[in-house]
Amino acid sequence: MITYLSSANSNTYALASMKRSGLPRPQQSDANTRRSRPHGTLTERKSSFLPSSVATPGKRQTEKDTRNLKDRTWQKAVVIRAQSFIEVVGLQALCTSSLKPGSIWTLKEIYNVLEGFVSGVIDLGQSSSFSSIPADSKQRVEQLYNKIEYLGYPYVLSKQVLSSPNTPHNWPLVLGLIDYLCDKLDERKDGAAQYQRMLQRPGKCGASLGDTLHAMEEGYAFFLQHGKDGGHFVDRLVQPSLIRKRRDLAQAEEKARLAAEEARVWKERAVPAQRLQQELQELQERFARAEQEADRLRERRSQLESELPLKEAELAAGRTQIDRLRDECEQLSERIRAQPVSQAQVMSIRGDIKELESYIGRLDETLANTEQAIWASETQLSADHDKLSQACNQVNVRLAHLGLPQRAVPELNDDAHQSNQAIEPAVKRHLAYLADQISEANRKREEARKRLDSIIDAVETQEARLATINSMIEAEKASKRRSEEAKLQELSASVDAATKQLASAEAACDRQQERLARAVRRERDAASRLAVFEAELSRNLASAIDAVKQAGSMEIEIVARRAELDSDRRRLSDRLAELTRRCSHQLVSIVSDIVATNNTNLMAALLPRIQELHDQHRGGVVGDNDNVGDGDDAELLAAICCVSDKNPELEKSSSNGNDDGEN
């Protein structure tokens, strides 16, 4: 079968070839689902546009590494470069602790970075698929090594290096591998960007390659779903003007969606007018209450100002009374100064008292010393007497021992008695002198004590009178001062309180006025913003609605045109089928007459023409309507078979004609 083909649609021709060859039609999903796919769907096939070195694995051939892997500067540069690619492959959550230029990374971080970079080179943007394997697993090292082999790493790298990559000996080799992976990621990013630019580049028809491919994809899906009826729609679908209109429609829908989203955001952010009106009403009520409070405070202030002269008069009276009390104090001071004993005399008497007390103390000390000396003399005398008696006894004992005559003893006793009589007058005189001194000191002390007592009594009397007068004055002063100070403090406190209340009321009034002004400004700004936003939203919605209407009208026009073309095609097919049927009947009758006459020459001349008519009938009629002409085909074949049976020489040419028709 030959299906209707457009001269400008090679894809439809390919599908017709599949249909002619008898291949089964592939099953396809709903065309509406395919039609709603965004233009970026075709970017899933971008791997075919990337360099073949990434997608084509090969046996790795090692070569000599000319890089200075032990250079500290180069190592820091590689680490910094790797950090810039961590975000590309999505490893921020796996590498957050110690990725610093001057340090060796942990084993887990090294594996995460290597696996992420390798997966990014193989398929950009895809994270590692074996991050769940433990860091010390041999399977993880094996998988990583196989992927590096797949990429064709050109330098020497063993599994032992990947098993312990964070050792000082293996760390430079790992950095060399990371540098190579960064180069591959750069190439991959450049290829993907080049592919995106190629898809966005406009063609000769005005539509971009991506839009054209998307339209062809939708047309192919529609053709697979609707079969031969979708040919005209496919031709119209891939037209540049329709592609541009569909692209404009998609852009308008995107703008409408963004406008609706922006409207929703603005509606969420904007303060409703009713709420602003309610706040304004509350502020006005608060402002009215503040004005009432201010009026009350103003009345209180005027009342206090009217009471202020009375308070000032009371304050002046209190000050006058204080002056009077001060005068009384001065009069009392004069009376005190007029007393027979002045304050200087009292101070002098107190000095004399202190001197007398010190003199009495010295006399007491002298008396004590004298008594101590007398006691010491008596003690010495008693001791001397005891020694003398002891010496006399010893002398008597020795005399008795020596056997002296008794007449010598009285002589010794007389000598001792004479010595005692010679000492006693001096001792008695000294004791009499000391007794006189003691009596004189006692007399002077008694006189001084009596004089001191009299002075103390006089001073105490004067001090008592002075203390009484002072206490009376101080009590009077204190009472007057307390009363006046209390009145003055009360008056000052009332004035201060009134002033503070007035100031606070004025400040509150000012604050309420400022808040009211701010609320009014906010309301105006919100109203203006809301008006601008509503106008912008209306314009966006109008443009979106117009675009949707235009697209709908275009689609309606396309559907109507398609229906019209389908009806025309069906009408032409019916007419062609009818004409073919008539021709077949006539041909059958002619063949029957020829067979009846058994005219071999005429049958040999007519057989190629009959075969040609049969081929045309199969291509033109059956291609448009599979169910038309089946009975006529049988009649034609029966006629041909009949002619062939009548003339066996023509069987070979008939069979060759049939083969050519099938081919």
Steps between C-alpha positions, in 0.01 A plus 500: 500500500608853424382768746438866421830690526588866501792603284650707783459241778773237492409365846149417383655329198708283731189402693324421172790274406462316830130460434560382139753242610248342735681593827274532808411852608676592831280562801508857630366675808234767495585784263368758740754388756778521244369834375508652849868418544718816524752591233786391722401134475730438209797601709486154655672375184787743533751222565516430126636852440776475762862402429549135425782476754248523783242252378731246336703282738825348396802319631708738709851561372727656760757763415762694692358769725686828436319688777687590819266326743708586807491875441315664791378789286361263238328291770331807650385610154350154435316502833356847432395389151335187641304711746355699210370175340349358821184705446469378138475133598295567817746408778450797735328286766772230485808729513459767768771442760865524395533571127785745542790558258774423753361178650436140395130413484339219693444161339124550475535843341754372245267216397201735479689749281647234268169318458311825444751626242510167314120482489490864388735426210298196394165676539513867606280588793450140620621427854687187598299178508707313761533750785329246729803266484733539804817705455728200561313262267698322228192503280496879507867516396435243226206696360694825509800342328276353227348840430843660477602223257181573307598867466846404371718673761835536319735483801605227739247431776464181701229366726740529794505877453118507505493274808704749707475835319557721805857390572778754432646274229172445309345844550686666204385219268141552614532873433625418149186290444280783633671747263429266204134466604469880524628527141241246388225689683605817318475320166163354596362837603623658174335223293168533683506878461580465128207260459264741677620786278445282192143426607429870558657619171224618254484330159421630156128472562520720810432225756774355718627144460363402840151625411515323163608171659228530761238566230625203297486282810140599568409451133657156494313404817175629349568307179570179690173541687274600208675318212434622148254761629780690670706577191345839428524599865869404506563717193330794667662429837858533379439825314723783635208740548313248711815422696547869574135534599524201730818639649334839549203323656731314739672827588163668554389212722824529696449876535143441613619246753768738628245782513258280695780399736601863543136593561474232765820625665379860488165400644676321781733792564252785454303610803124482437327836479244392757772420750669834431166674545449319829848597618432859392175500697678359805770764467236771472328369813830490684578849376160621627568339839844661504346838421251453785785409733695804378199724566465355849870558565471854368213563743708351779790720397282813506367395840853451630604832352208666684604325823863597451466857648342354813780247532755775442334708775514201734862450408576867573323471837706192581820678406395796724439263789839342438660846518314567824626177648849589384468833687383319811803274476725803479328652806549180694865503396530854635340395826745212522787735436367728782530222761766550781705213370588527138579218267869593507495485876335162487772381264765649734342330801500176311872552435561568867304191592718297270815653655375436853411146410849452360652661815290275724619211296859603550437545878343159516802363321736678742300373800509151362876528446545631857290224647695253294827648625376485863396143451835425343681672791297311753566183314872579487495588870327176586747311286795681665354429840463136413854487370626674813310259725634210303851641525459544877382146533791378298736709713347359815531150364860554406573667831349208674702273284813694561435504868532876546412640832144612557596850552581545134138435397349801668759711336396380156136552581572851610678569174202376304262703706707807449505449126122462497454817693728682259298385191148542635498887524597535135235252395237672708586838359478369146167335574367821656606698192327252272185513714496880476539482121219249473266707716583816300435318174173363631392845609586655164322219324189549709505874432546447127230240499256730679586785262460266202165378630373855538617593149349185356172572674494854359590382152243225512237749610587738216518216249165366613342843458672545164395153387144570606494826308667343197259206502207738518640705212583196292160344565328820399722534195452138402124515532476819301748379243327165461162658457627755249708245313206262487280773360768607256568142389132432459461812292809422292391139453157605384651754259751243368233234463278738312790605278594138430142405426467792264831414329406131470160595364656731244754230405224241470300741289803559277560126470139436412514773237819350355350150498186634338708676234705184441184292476353745250822490296509120514138486391569733209812306400318168526210637298735634233697174490180300488369716216825464306506128564135459399566697182808290422312182583211606280737572212680168548174308528360678196810421297496140621129466424555649154785258438291208621206613289726540198647157559152356548376662181807369315441152633130522412596615152747213471238249616241645262747495211596147587137393515438668165801327346392168649153540354646593160735206517218262592282641222781460246573153631135403459490637147827328413373175647180527302693574181737214567211267565340593170828456317548164665154383391566617145842338504354175628236502229763572234725225630205262508419581135864452402513171684179394334635578151834336590700766314857439616652794317258741659552340842881534463460867411253572780673307782774768575233768494284302741800452731572875490140580584518253785814667638345844471190372672706357787707820543237768456189351643620272775752757620221742576241252617610157614149359490416602141545274196560165669225332297611671180856383558371146528307537174807643321719222631244242392492657154877499474516140615240411243700667224813325621325163498381559145850598387777326706768691314384817667532355857866593522442860400203516735706375793781744415247778485367407841850495650576841357178631640584368846849642481 
